[in-house]
Amino acid sequence: MAEQTDSCKQIIFDQAGGPEVLYIAESNVPKVDSEQVLIKVSYAGVNGPDIAQRKGMYPPPPGASEVLGLEVSGTIVAVGDSVSQWQVGDVVCALVPGAGYSEYVVTWGSHCLPIPSGLTLAQAAALPETFFTVWGHLFMRGALKAGETVLIHGGSGGIGSAAIALAKQFGIKVIATSGSQDKCDYCKQLGADYAFNYHDTDLLEQLLAVAPDGVDVALDMASGDMINLNLKALAVEGRLVTIALLRGPTASVDVFRLMSKRITWTGATLRPQSIEAKARIAKRLLTDVWPLFLTSQAEPLVPHIFAEFSFDKVAEAHQLMESGRHYGKIVLKMAAEDVT
């Protein structure tokens, strides 16, 4: 193991609340077990689950850190005895089980990926949570494939923008929704074939006008009253993938429509999944997606960073995230300097 300090700074909160409850505290640098690595964090991504956890609505799974942060970029400074694919000094981006808002974080070696060619550390920190989520849920669970049509709700956000970018890499027709005309225009800039305002009362008619036979897959981050719209917009044998509940966890579902169209409705969240399941997603990303950063002939596969905040401005980052004014991703700069 490389030498490192025994203490580090991290962002914590003592009780659920608004962004003002977040503050910087001192903690011990975590130790690695045999299959883990210790990363000196350069940047951490800010995501919706961080906001929900801070509000007390998304507790970490058993054994995970209470400290916020699910994705980072940085330099490996220690490796466990069973880790063979990484060495001290390697620069990576990684999905972490928590504590990304920290100067040092531990994660499994199998959840790390190399920094794609041409990307900065800030851009790389915006990849893991979104790309693991999109690839694992939309492509692996939802079985989205070339030649199909996908409906992506919330296309201007971090998950939505990654979903648009990845879908276009694989020859998929993309219909996105967002909450304003500016955001719809942004979705088109990312490569979406069509983008509609989800506040429009004639949204379903607009969707069916460009996909008369329905969409093959709908990526649903709203749930609630959007479920039946998705069922109406889906084609026969379509797939509905629910990954968030922004409009609430309950809905009156048109079950007969689901049955008559033979729709498959699935859903998942990423964080509680097993170490092995996340490792399988990482392996598929490395083989199927990472090469596209070099060879893509479609829209550039680059994470869109809307704003970067310093470590001590985390409350401002959360305020922006909650405001919904952002397009794409928000990141925190955790290290004093960029190692690239």
Buried (B, 14 or more C-beta within 10 A) or exposed (E): EEEBEEEBBBBBBEEEEEBEBBEEEEBEBBEBEEBBBBBBBBBBBBBBBBBBBBBEEBEBEEEBBEBBBBBBBBBBBBBBEEBEEBEBEBBBBBBBBBBBBBBBBBBBBBBBBBBBEEBBBBBBBBBBBBBBBBBBBBBBBBBBEEEBBBBBBBBBBBBBBBBBBBBBBBEBBBBBBBBBEEBBBBBBBBBBBBBBBBEEEEBBEBBBEEBEEBBBBBBBBBBBEBBBBBBBBBBEEBBBBBBBBBBEEEBEEBEEEBEEBEBBBEBBBBBEBEBEBBBBBBEBBEEBBBEBBEEBEBBEBBBBBBBBBEBEBBBBBBBBBBEEEBBBBBBBBBBEEEEE
